Amino acid sequence: MTSSADYPALDCVYQPDSGGFFGEYGGIYVGETLMSPLAEVKAAALEALSDKTFWDEYRYLLEHYVGRPSPIYFAKRLSQQLSSVRVYLKREDLNHTGAHKVNNTVGQALLAKRMGKKRVIAETGAGQHGVATATVAALFGLECKVFMGSEDIRRQQPNVQRMKLLGAEVVPVNSGTSTLKDAMSEALRYWSEVADSTFYVVGTVAGPDPYPYMVREFQKIIGEESRNQMLTITGKLPDCVIAAVGGGSNAIGIFYPFLEDKEVELVGVEAAGKGLETGEHCASLTLGTIGVLHGTKTKLLQDKHGQIHEAYSISAGLDYPGVGPEHAYLKDIGRIRIETITDKEALEAFHLLCKYEGIIPALESSHALAQVTKEAGGFSPRSRNVLVCLSGRGDKDLQHVLDYESQSACMFAGGPSTA
């Protein structure tokens, strides 16, 4: 396998070592059939990421196809309601396809094209990564197959329809909990059979090396833009940056360019679901232990025998029992603070942004927004500037929100009528 000792320390000391590890997290834990495909991807990625022509094409597509740079918006009315904090939103919801995912899929599709692959596959939870993969597959004339848990298919029908419209085959996964974990497991199994012709577009900063590093490199554009934009808008760096953490690609994307700015607090927000005490949550950084899932060592929700616990969140994009290895490392060394938000708190923030700013956020992003409202009274000084990664728009979640709130209302009233 190609050595990753050549990982370039481009602009930050936080790089994986020669084995793809961030501290004790990361690496490659896969069967023999995937070792060769991963070595091929790694060699191609290291070459491409050091090639100016690759980056020029990537940045051209981000500007002229995706619509970058995405703006930063000062949420004035929301800030007035909170009174103790000035809230700035990094508007990844305005990207083509409606979320941050396309930053990564453009890069990986370019890499697939460079490697001569004719087909791409992907896993998806909320469907945004699936849509973004189907989009770039159509753009480059690649066949596309997307694995998606049947439970997530039920929750995210608008995105399922978009993927099919874009020409992708959506493969329902019925094993396990029928959510993102199971979709990724099935995608890895399938890739081991077709790797000669197929590139696996991983959607987050998880999975075996080189994916955590590579996805971060494609998502760090979020933080690079944010850093420059905040300096232009406010004359200084933000006091705090907040992002939701599932697998963690939007969070590492916005955090990474700020890692060496010690005066900037970085806060990752996990899904507490129905409450940490209920066991129905996705808080792997908060309550997880070290284990191996999907080819990488990281923090997981598991029992003492290493059996993965079922994860739960109202947000399909956060419904994952693990997290990217770099996030686990950054938490251990104290560079990021991790908090948790329940379904109820996320929904309250969802409605708050709709009401005061006319922006419908994704449920994933609503978790980050909820953390701002939750600790707004504790921010000091009064004019503290907080930057929130608005990772996606909420169109995909509307029916799920309505169904959830209707069911909750029935439960509160004593349950639905059986008359």
C-alpha atoms as one frame of an Amber mdcrd trajectory, in Angstrom:
protein
   0.000   0.000   0.000   1.146   3.525  -0.716   2.530   5.107   2.425   0.647
   8.063   3.858   3.887   9.478   5.219   3.521  11.896   2.327   0.370  13.462
   3.739   1.143  17.149   3.250   1.097  19.397   6.312  -0.378  22.157   4.180
  -1.695  24.655   6.677  -2.155  22.933  10.012  -0.342  20.538  12.341  -3.419
  18.335  12.674  -2.599  15.678  10.069  -2.917  11.888  10.084   0.266   9.887
  10.558   1.729   7.379   8.123  -0.940   4.820   9.060  -3.855   7.212   8.655
  -4.248   7.733  12.404  -5.226  10.888  14.264  -3.709   9.988  17.627  -5.137
   6.542  18.361  -8.099   6.965  16.002  -8.386   6.170  12.299  -6.377   3.655
  10.303  -7.612   0.850   8.044  -9.617  -2.081   9.445 -11.063  -3.883   6.441
 -10.963  -7.290   4.813  -8.287  -8.212   2.306 -10.567  -7.553  -0.680 -10.705
  -3.837   0.128  -7.018  -3.265   0.818  -6.083  -2.924  -2.847  -8.963  -0.551
  -3.755  -8.114   1.653  -0.774  -4.451   1.722  -1.761  -5.490   2.761  -5.278
  -7.719   5.555  -3.962  -5.008   6.745  -1.602  -2.310   6.893  -4.259  -4.626
   8.775  -6.627  -5.781  11.151  -3.876  -2.263  12.039  -2.749  -1.283  12.752
  -6.335  -4.395  14.794  -7.120  -4.322  16.820  -3.910  -0.800  17.991  -4.719
  -1.695  18.884  -8.334  -2.584  22.520  -9.053  -4.605  21.579 -12.148  -6.840
  19.332 -10.017  -7.509  22.109  -7.521  -8.089  24.642 -10.306 -10.813  22.433
 -11.809 -12.289  21.766  -8.367 -12.452  25.468  -7.496 -13.870  26.350 -10.920
 -16.757  23.919 -10.382 -17.353  25.154  -6.843 -17.666  28.714  -8.122 -19.546
  28.213 -11.379 -21.577  25.050 -10.655 -22.060  24.886  -6.876 -22.322  28.658
  -6.399 -19.510  29.271  -3.941 -18.510  31.151  -1.957 -21.573  30.637   0.185
 -22.348  33.828   2.115 -22.250  34.535   5.810 -25.456  36.127   7.012 -25.889
  38.130  10.215 -29.125  36.838  11.756 -30.194  40.184  13.175 -33.702  39.369
  14.405 -32.619  36.070  15.960 -29.715  37.852  17.660 -32.116  40.456  19.051
 -34.258  37.680  20.529 -31.236  36.102  22.198 -29.851  39.536  23.201 -26.522
  38.223  24.527 -25.009  37.013  21.268 -24.569  38.035  17.629 -25.387  35.026
  15.435 -23.765  34.628  12.022 -24.843  31.816   9.708 -22.548  30.167   7.178
 -25.124  29.509   4.469 -24.208  26.069   3.123 -27.936  25.621   2.509 -27.552
  27.930  -0.502 -25.211  25.571  -2.341 -26.467  23.733  -5.405 -28.303  20.618
  -4.058 -29.013  22.418  -0.771 -26.227  21.365   1.599 -22.484  21.140   2.211
 -22.297  17.611   0.784 -21.669  18.764  -2.785 -18.274  20.257  -1.817 -17.074
  16.714  -1.211 -18.830  14.958  -4.077 -17.382  17.357  -6.654 -13.884  16.539
  -5.385 -14.411  12.783  -5.249 -16.103  12.684  -8.662 -13.137  14.537 -10.152
 -10.888  11.928  -8.548 -13.011   9.077  -9.930 -12.800  10.623 -13.388  -9.031
  11.006 -13.030  -8.773   7.305 -12.082 -10.805   6.223 -15.102 -13.757   4.859
 -13.116 -17.084   4.677 -14.940 -19.393   4.160 -11.958 -19.779   5.662  -8.503
 -21.560   4.356  -5.437 -22.454   6.098  -2.194 -24.248   5.623   1.100 -26.711
   8.191   2.378 -28.796   8.878   5.482 -30.753  12.111   5.092 -30.349  11.758
   1.349 -28.309  14.929   0.808 -25.088  13.040   0.114 -26.998  10.723  -2.197
 -28.447  13.678  -4.079 -25.036  15.356  -4.272 -23.447  12.148  -5.582 -26.216
  11.614  -8.143 -25.801  15.238  -9.213 -22.081  15.005  -9.957 -22.561  11.594
 -11.566 -24.976  13.206 -14.015 -22.539  16.083 -14.513 -19.660  13.756 -15.412
 -21.659  11.033 -17.163 -21.061   8.344 -14.537 -23.378   5.525 -13.541 -24.574
   5.920  -9.952 -25.910   3.584  -7.266 -26.885   4.897  -3.818 -27.422   2.662
  -0.775 -30.004   3.985   1.672 -31.650   2.452   4.728 -35.332   1.695   4.199
 -36.205   3.713   7.319 -34.394   6.736   5.880 -36.120   6.187   2.526 -39.416
   6.465   4.398 -38.301   9.638   6.179 -36.663  11.351   3.205 -38.896  10.734
   0.195 -38.168  14.117  -1.487 -34.475  13.281  -1.695 -35.192   9.733  -2.898
 -37.223  11.222  -5.735 -34.456  13.689  -6.559 -31.839  10.927  -6.763 -33.986
   8.898  -9.134 -34.725  11.947 -11.267 -30.966  12.512 -11.577 -30.542   8.971
 -12.888 -29.292   7.174  -9.787 -30.406   3.733  -8.670 -31.505   3.861  -5.028
 -30.892   0.540  -3.265 -32.987  -0.014  -0.097 -31.071  -1.567   2.798 -33.267
  -3.535   5.193 -30.647  -4.995   7.531 -30.003  -3.846  11.097 -31.784  -0.590
  11.884 -32.247   0.233   8.176 -30.450   3.559   8.588 -27.106   5.142   7.686
 -24.911   2.601   9.499 -26.412  -0.253   7.548 -26.309   1.643   4.247 -22.563
   2.220   4.667 -21.964  -1.426   5.586 -23.783  -2.575   2.456 -21.961  -0.049
   0.258 -18.572  -1.287   1.499 -19.567  -4.906   0.853 -20.723  -4.086  -2.653
 -17.596  -2.030  -3.420 -15.369  -5.006  -2.594 -17.018  -6.847  -5.514 -16.881
  -4.083  -8.158 -13.892  -1.901  -7.223 -12.145  -2.357 -10.584 -14.754  -0.223
 -12.326 -16.296   1.643  -9.420 -15.340   4.517  -7.098 -16.899   4.695  -3.628
 -17.853   8.290  -2.778 -17.883   8.262   1.044 -20.085  11.019   2.409 -18.419
  11.941   5.675 -15.074  12.043   7.498 -15.417   8.419   8.597 -14.442   5.126
   7.013 -10.953   3.756   6.378  -7.944   5.875   5.454  -7.691   7.924   3.203
 -11.364   8.961   3.397 -11.323  10.943   6.693  -8.397  13.010   5.415  -9.652
  13.318   1.837 -13.207  14.362   2.738 -11.837  16.948   5.153  -9.673  18.416
   2.403 -12.752  18.882   0.216 -14.897  20.293   3.031 -12.376  22.709   4.562
 -13.473  25.273   1.959 -16.316  26.028   4.414 -13.939  27.189   7.135 -11.501
  28.867   4.748 -14.266  31.066   3.384 -15.743  31.649   6.851 -12.435  32.802
   8.270 -11.954  35.421   5.562 -15.603  36.474   5.568 -15.747  37.031   9.336
 -12.591  39.137   9.183 -14.160  41.218   6.423 -17.581  41.536   8.078 -16.597
  41.991  11.730 -12.895  42.828  11.585 -11.995  39.826  13.721 -12.343  36.077
  13.994 -15.530  34.678  15.587 -15.445  34.025  19.311 -17.148  30.681  18.827
 -17.902  28.332  15.920 -20.729  25.793  16.306 -21.618  22.868  14.040 -23.661
  19.684  14.255 -21.682  16.426  14.403 -22.947  13.133  13.017 -20.180  11.568
  10.980 -18.784  15.066  11.090 -17.992  16.427   7.617 -19.659  19.831   7.916
 -18.169  20.280  11.374 -14.591  19.381  10.434 -15.012  21.486   7.306 -15.753
  24.643   9.253 -13.518  23.817  12.263 -10.321  22.867  10.470  -9.100  26.318
   9.322  -9.677  27.626  12.864  -7.852  24.841  14.727  -4.700  26.856  15.332
  -6.636  29.997  16.357  -6.736  29.197  20.060  -8.932  32.205  20.814 -11.747
  30.671  18.725 -13.852  28.182  20.674 -15.048  25.215  18.592 -18.255  23.460
  19.651 -19.574  20.245  18.118 -23.195  19.315  18.771 -24.365  15.696  18.857
 -27.946  14.447  18.746 -29.296  13.562  22.197 -32.465  12.237  20.570 -35.077
  11.458  23.204 -32.547  12.129  25.967 -29.169  10.660  26.917 -30.765   8.834
  29.821 -33.135   6.948  27.471 -30.401   5.346  25.402 -32.124   6.660  22.255
 -29.503   9.085  20.959 -26.447   9.441  18.707 -23.982  10.863  21.228 -20.935
   8.725  20.416 -18.392  11.390  21.412 -20.225  12.008  24.680 -21.006   8.439
  25.745 -19.181   6.220  23.265 -16.157   3.980  23.728 -13.300   3.127  21.375
 -14.035   0.487  18.764 -13.960  -0.279  15.062 -16.760   0.429  12.594 -16.720
   0.785   8.809 -12.985   0.330   8.566 -11.851   2.876  11.141 -11.114   3.040
  14.872 -13.137   5.730  16.600 -15.672   6.456  19.356 -18.779   4.273  19.002
 -22.037   3.473  20.706 -21.449  -0.179  21.592 -21.736  -2.696  24.390 -18.825
  -4.289  26.261 -18.635  -7.006  23.622 -18.257  -4.524  20.768 -21.801  -4.961
  19.469 -23.052  -1.689  17.985 -26.008  -0.058  19.737 -28.891   1.288  17.725
 -28.562   5.041  17.247 -31.554   7.368  17.123 -32.218  10.979  16.136 -35.075
  12.884  14.587 -32.433  13.910  12.058 -31.562  11.156   9.562 -28.221  12.839
   8.849 -27.111  12.501  12.488 -28.484   8.981  12.950 -25.105   7.214  13.103
 -23.531   5.291  16.030 -19.983   6.548  15.374 -18.041   9.643  14.395 -15.086
  10.622  12.253 -11.732   9.734  13.887 -10.393  13.277  13.718 -13.288  14.514
  15.852 -12.529  11.853  18.470  -8.903  12.989  18.517  -9.752  16.696  18.726
 -12.104  16.057  21.636  -9.470  14.027  23.478  -6.872  16.793  23.203  -9.412
  19.407  24.266  -9.517  21.408  21.039 -13.247  20.955  20.522 -16.036  21.014
  23.083 -18.880  18.553  22.572 -22.476  19.253  23.602 -25.771  17.431  23.005
 -29.212  18.582  21.858 -32.491  16.664  22.073 -35.109  16.293  19.346 -37.348
  18.747  21.188 -34.634  21.384  21.464 -33.716  20.985  17.791 -37.354  21.427
  16.717 -37.672  24.573  18.811 -34.611  26.032  17.064 -35.990  24.912  13.693
 -39.146  26.973  14.254 -37.202  29.885  15.742 -35.132  30.389  12.595 -38.214
  30.049  10.408 -40.056  32.660  12.453 -37.354  35.276  12.884 -35.202  34.946
   9.763 -37.394  33.345   7.097 -34.923  30.467   6.730 -36.017  26.821   6.972
 -32.985  24.905   8.286 -32.234  21.210   8.008 -32.830  19.254  11.211 -29.070
  18.581  11.346 -28.369  22.323  11.348 -31.155  22.894  13.862 -29.096  21.020
  16.456 -26.281  23.549  16.079 -28.733  26.446  16.250 -30.300  24.987  19.370
 -26.942  25.028  21.127 -26.696  28.781  20.517 -30.114  29.380  22.047 -29.384
  26.978  24.898 -26.288  28.784  26.123 -27.025  32.291  24.846 -27.440  33.655
  28.356 -23.982  32.441  29.276 -22.153  34.123  26.435 -19.904  36.969  27.502
 -19.297  39.735  26.620 -22.739  40.845  25.490 -21.735  41.299  21.854 -20.055
  37.912  21.438 -19.891  36.797  17.799 -20.963  33.198  17.200 -20.676  31.525
  13.798 -23.043  28.622  13.092 -22.648  26.223  10.185 -26.069  26.103   8.545
 -25.163  22.847   6.843 -28.349  22.415   4.805 -31.867  23.532   4.090 -34.955
  21.950   5.559 -37.078  21.172   2.494 -36.259  17.478   2.858 -37.376  17.466
   6.501 -40.718  19.251   6.289 -42.978  16.201   6.071 -40.966  14.408   8.740
 -41.280  17.425  11.071 -45.035  17.633  10.482 -45.496  13.894  11.059 -43.346
  13.979  14.208 -45.186  16.940  15.694 -48.577  15.453  14.812 -47.627  12.194
  16.515 -46.289  14.061  19.546 -49.521  16.037  19.825 -51.543  12.811  19.730
 -49.366  11.256  22.415 -49.732  14.351  24.592 -53.497  14.207  24.183 -53.610
  10.565  25.210 -52.983   8.880  21.878 -54.873   8.720  18.594 -58.520   7.876
  18.608 -59.433   4.270  17.804 -63.090   5.076  17.130
